[in-house]
Amino acid sequence: MLRDSMKFRERWNADEIDQWPTPQVLKDLTPHGTPGFDRDGSPIIIIPFAGFDIWGLLHTVSRADIVRMTMQALERYMKLAFEQSQKTGNPACRQVVVIFDMENFNLKQYVWRPASEVVISLIKMYEANYPEILKCCYIINAPKVFAFAYNMVKNFLGEYTITKIKIYKSDQSKWLPPILERCDPSQLPAHFGGTQTDDDGNPKCETKVKYGGKVPKELYTSK
């Protein structure tokens, strides 16, 4: 497995991926961000997944671009976690806390084969090369249709990853307490039950977390 991972990193030039010129549309419309750190000092990553317009992105950039963008984000988060462990002296900080917000999730675009293939390839890439970075994962605001999607994705997840995932429906009274047990409210946007806001009062903290959105059709390069 280590040998395969080394080959993967060499093939995709992972050590230099931070220098890769990310297409602007991916910079602007890939939903993710880091608002703060958990009580141990581990980075908190928020992913408003419904804002991931996989249909639009696949009509604008290549699959390889999406793979590289995902690698770039993972490498940056891994570096941030390592820096936190060095800063705090706590090895637990070398892992990350992930909050997937599934509010307004629509399964429709993932029925399109190219979209599902990309998502599966990203999951396989993560499992083969980055699984130990995950400290815990909270999937919140999951609609009924998410259960169907998760059952499909689960086939490609390792046992370690599965044990780290907790899934909650849209009842904030259910998902917020376990998150706050791990994360101080000062480290979370008000939109997710914390106390952070942007300077203009925006509870989503869009200066720290990108929420994605639809790719403008004028940016499409394929039909």
ChimeraX attribute file (.defattr): number of C-alpha atoms within 10 A of each C-alpha:
attribute: neighborCount
match mode: 1-to-1
recipient: residues
	/A:1	8
	/A:2	9
	/A:3	8
	/A:4	11
	/A:5	14
	/A:6	12
	/A:7	12
	/A:8	15
	/A:9	16
	/A:10	12
	/A:11	9
	/A:12	14
	/A:13	13
	/A:14	17
	/A:15	11
	/A:16	12
	/A:17	18
	/A:18	16
	/A:19	9
	/A:20	13
	/A:21	11
	/A:22	15
	/A:23	13
	/A:24	9
	/A:25	16
	/A:26	19
	/A:27	13
	/A:28	13
	/A:29	18
	/A:30	25
	/A:31	20
	/A:32	23
	/A:33	22
	/A:34	19
	/A:35	20
	/A:36	21
	/A:37	22
	/A:38	21
	/A:39	14
	/A:40	15
	/A:41	22
	/A:42	26
	/A:43	27
	/A:44	24
	/A:45	21
	/A:46	26
	/A:47	22
	/A:48	24
	/A:49	22
	/A:50	19
	/A:51	22
	/A:52	21
	/A:53	18
	/A:54	23
	/A:55	15
	/A:56	22
	/A:57	24
	/A:58	20
	/A:59	16
	/A:60	22
	/A:61	17
	/A:62	12
	/A:63	17
	/A:64	11
	/A:65	18
	/A:66	21
	/A:67	16
	/A:68	21
	/A:69	21
	/A:70	17
	/A:71	22
	/A:72	20
	/A:73	15
	/A:74	15
	/A:75	18
	/A:76	14
	/A:77	21
	/A:78	20
	/A:79	13
	/A:80	18
	/A:81	24
	/A:82	20
	/A:83	15
	/A:84	22
	/A:85	19
	/A:86	13
	/A:87	11
	/A:88	13
	/A:89	11
	/A:90	14
	/A:91	15
	/A:92	17
	/A:93	27
	/A:94	23
	/A:95	24
	/A:96	24
	/A:97	23
	/A:98	21
	/A:99	22
	/A:100	19
	/A:101	21
	/A:102	21
	/A:103	17
	/A:104	13
	/A:105	19
	/A:106	14
	/A:107	13
	/A:108	7
	/A:109	15
	/A:110	16
	/A:111	11
	/A:112	12
	/A:113	9
	/A:114	15
	/A:115	19
	/A:116	15
	/A:117	14
	/A:118	18
	/A:119	16
	/A:120	17
	/A:121	15
	/A:122	17
	/A:123	18
	/A:124	17
	/A:125	17
	/A:126	17
	/A:127	16
	/A:128	17
	/A:129	17
	/A:130	16
	/A:131	17
	/A:132	14
	/A:133	20
	/A:134	17
	/A:135	19
	/A:136	18
	/A:137	22
	/A:138	20
	/A:139	20
	/A:140	23
	/A:141	20
	/A:142	19
	/A:143	16
	/A:144	10
	/A:145	11
	/A:146	17
	/A:147	12
	/A:148	11
	/A:149	13
	/A:150	11
	/A:151	10
	/A:152	12
	/A:153	15
	/A:154	13
	/A:155	10
	/A:156	13
	/A:157	17
	/A:158	14
	/A:159	10
	/A:160	12
	/A:161	17
	/A:162	12
	/A:163	10
	/A:164	13
	/A:165	15
	/A:166	14
	/A:167	15
	/A:168	17
	/A:169	16
	/A:170	15
	/A:171	11
	/A:172	13
	/A:173	9
	/A:174	12
	/A:175	20
	/A:176	17
	/A:177	12
	/A:178	12
	/A:179	20
	/A:180	17
	/A:181	11
	/A:182	14
	/A:183	22
	/A:184	15
	/A:185	18
	/A:186	17
	/A:187	20
	/A:188	27
	/A:189	23
	/A:190	18
	/A:191	13
	/A:192	20
	/A:193	19
	/A:194	19
	/A:195	14
	/A:196	21
	/A:197	19
	/A:198	14
	/A:199	9
	/A:200	7
	/A:201	10
	/A:202	14
	/A:203	18
	/A:204	20
	/A:205	22
	/A:206	15
	/A:207	13
	/A:208	16
	/A:209	19
	/A:210	21
	/A:211	21
	/A:212	21
	/A:213	18
	/A:214	13
	/A:215	21
	/A:216	11
	/A:217	12
	/A:218	7
	/A:219	13
	/A:220	14
	/A:221	13
	/A:222	10
	/A:223	8
